[in-house]
Amino acid sequence: MAERPPTGLRGTRRRLPRWVDVGWVLLLAAYVLAGTALAPFHGDEARQAYTARDGWRLVHDPAALLPGHGRAFDDQLRIINGGINRYTVAAGWALAGGTPAELPGYPGWNWKASYDANVAAGRRPPEHLLVAARAGSAMLGAGAVAVLFALGRRVGGRAVAYVGSSLFATSPPVLLGVRRATMEGSLMFFGLAALLVAAGIAATVAAGAPVRRRRWVLLAVTAALAMLAKQTAAILLVAAWVWVLGALVLAPRPPGGRRRPVLGGLAAAATGAALLWTVLSPAMWGAPWERVAQLLVDRAGTVSVQERTDPGAPMTPPERLAAVVRQPFAADLQLHESLTFAAVERSGAWAREAAAYQRSWLSGVQLGRWLGAAVTLVAAGGLAMAAVRAGDRRRLPVERAAAAGLAAWTLLTALALLANPLPWQRYYLVLVPPLALCAGVCLVAAAGALVRDARGPVHSAG
C-alpha cells in the first residue's frame, strides 16, 4: 500500500526547520516592543514610578524597605502590589539618566484630582523617562510570547503554537497592558513560565517517569517570581498545580507507584515558592503571617474603594459571565478605567495620543465585535476538544495530560474571573493566553480534517 505523505502537525514538524520558529517568535516579540513609546499614558504608571524609589533604597538603604521605616502609604503599596515592576522601572529610569528626585512625588498619581491637575503637579513623567520606565514590562511581555509558543508546542504541536502566539502577540488589550509601566508584563512572563514548567513536569509524570529535583526547584522559583510580579498570578499557579495533579491521575501505575514522590514534589515546590516570595518581599519581613492578613484586608479595601468610584461596579453575576466571554477578544479596547480620564477622553493631549495609538497598526489586530465573537467561539470549540481528548483513553497519557492541563487552566481562570466585580479589561488579560491556545487547537484540528477530506482515501500502489 502506498504511503500517504506526512500531514498535520507531524508533517509541519518535518518540513519547517527550527530557525523558522525562532524567527517567528522574534518577529512577534519585536512587534510587542515596537509600540511601547506609542501607548497612551495611564495613571498607574505614575504610581509605579513613585514606588520605583525602592530600587534605590534596595541598593543604598535596604532597611528603609522594612515596615514602619517610612510612610504608611508606602508600606501598604508594598503589601498589595508586586515588587518586580517597581525594580524594572527603577532600572530603566536609571539607565536613561533619570534620578530618584525626578520620580513622581507622593502619591504618584492622585486619583481624586483631574488629569490636568496631576500633569500640572508634575506627576506625569517626561516622555523619554516614561518610555524607559516601560522598557522592563515591555521586554517581559515580549518574552512571554516565547513562553506561550513553547506552551503551544507542549499542548498541541507547532501549528497550535503558531496560532496561539499570533493571537496573543496581536491582542490589543495584551499589547496595551504589557507596554505600559505596570505589572502586566512581569505577570505574563513569570506566570506563563510557571505554567510551562508545570506542563513539562506533567508530561514526565504522565509518561510514568521520575521527575528530577531541579524541575521542582524551577517550579518553586517561577511561582515565587510570578507572585512577586502581581498577586493575581495565584490564578495561574493554581492551574499549574492542578495541571500536574491531573497528569498524576492519568499516569500509568507501575509497581510500587510514583504518586507519593509527585505529591511530595508539589508540596515542596509550594513551600519553597512561599518561602522565596516571603524572603524577596520586604513588606513581609518581621511578621509574615500578620502581613499576609494585612494583605487580604488591604486588597479587599482597595477593591471596595474601586467599586464605589466606578459606576459600572459591582457587576451582577450575568454581567460577570458576559465579561468573561467578551473581554478577551470581542470587547472594544479599554484605554483607561478611572473617571479622571473620562473627562479628557474627547479632548486634550491625552485624547490625541489615545486616538493616535488606536489608529496605528502597532495597536494590535482590532477584531471588532463579530470577528471577536467568532474567535471566542473557536476557542470554546478548542476547549471542548481538549476536554474530550483528556477523557479519551485511546490516546497516550502524555497527550491526555496536555489536553487536561489546557482545559483546567482555561476553566479555572474563567471561574476565578467570575469573582471580579470590576468591569476593567486588564483584569481579563490572564484569560487571553489559554483561550488563544484553545483557538489554535480548534483551528489546527479543523485544518487537518479538511486536508484529509481533500486527499480522500489512500489506495493501493498496485
QUIQUICOR-V76995 format. One line per field, one symbol per residue. phi: phi as a letter, one per 40 degrees, with the letter a starting at -180 (. if undefined). burial: b if it has 24 or more other C-alpha atoms within 12 Angstrom, else e. A space follows every 10 residues. Layout:
phi = ???
burial = ???
This chain:
phi = .cccddbgcc cccccccccc cccccccccc cdccccccdc cbdccccccc ccdccccccb adccccdgba ccccdccccc bcbccccccc ccccccgcbd cccdcdcgac cccccccccc cgcccddccc ccccdccccc ccccccccdc cccccahccc cccccccccb cdccdccccc cbcccccccc cccccccccc cccccccgbc cccccccccc ccccccccca cccddccdcc ccdccccccc ccbcdggbcc cccccccccc cccccccccc bdcccgadcc ccccdccccc cccccccccb ccbcccdccc ccccccccbb cccccabccc cccbcbagcc cccccccccc ccchcccgcc cccccccccc cccccccccc ccccccdccc ccccccccdc cccccccccc cbcbcccccc ccdccccccc dccccccccc cccccgccbc ci
burial = eeeeeebbbe ebeeeeeeee beebbbebbb bbbbbbbbbb bbbbbbbbbb bbbbbbeeee eeeebbbeee eeebbbbbbb bbbbbbbbbb bbbbeeebeb ebbbbbbbbb beeebbebbe eebbbeeebb bbbbbbbbbb bbbbbbbbbb bbbbbbbbbb bbbbbbbbbb bbbbbbbbbb bbbbbbbbbb bbbbbbbbbb bbbbbbbbbb beeebbbbbb bbbbbbbbbb bbbbbbbbbb bbbbbbbbbb bbeeeeebbe ebbebbebbb ebbbbbbbeb bbbbbeeeee bbebbeeeee eeeeebeeee eeebbeeeeb eebbbbbbbb bbbbbbbbeb beeeeeeeeb beebeebbee ebbbbbbeee ebeebbbbbb bbbbbbbebb beeeeebbbb bbbbbbbbbb bbbbbbbbbb bbbbbbbbbb bbbbbbbbbb bbbbbeebee eeeeeeeeee ee
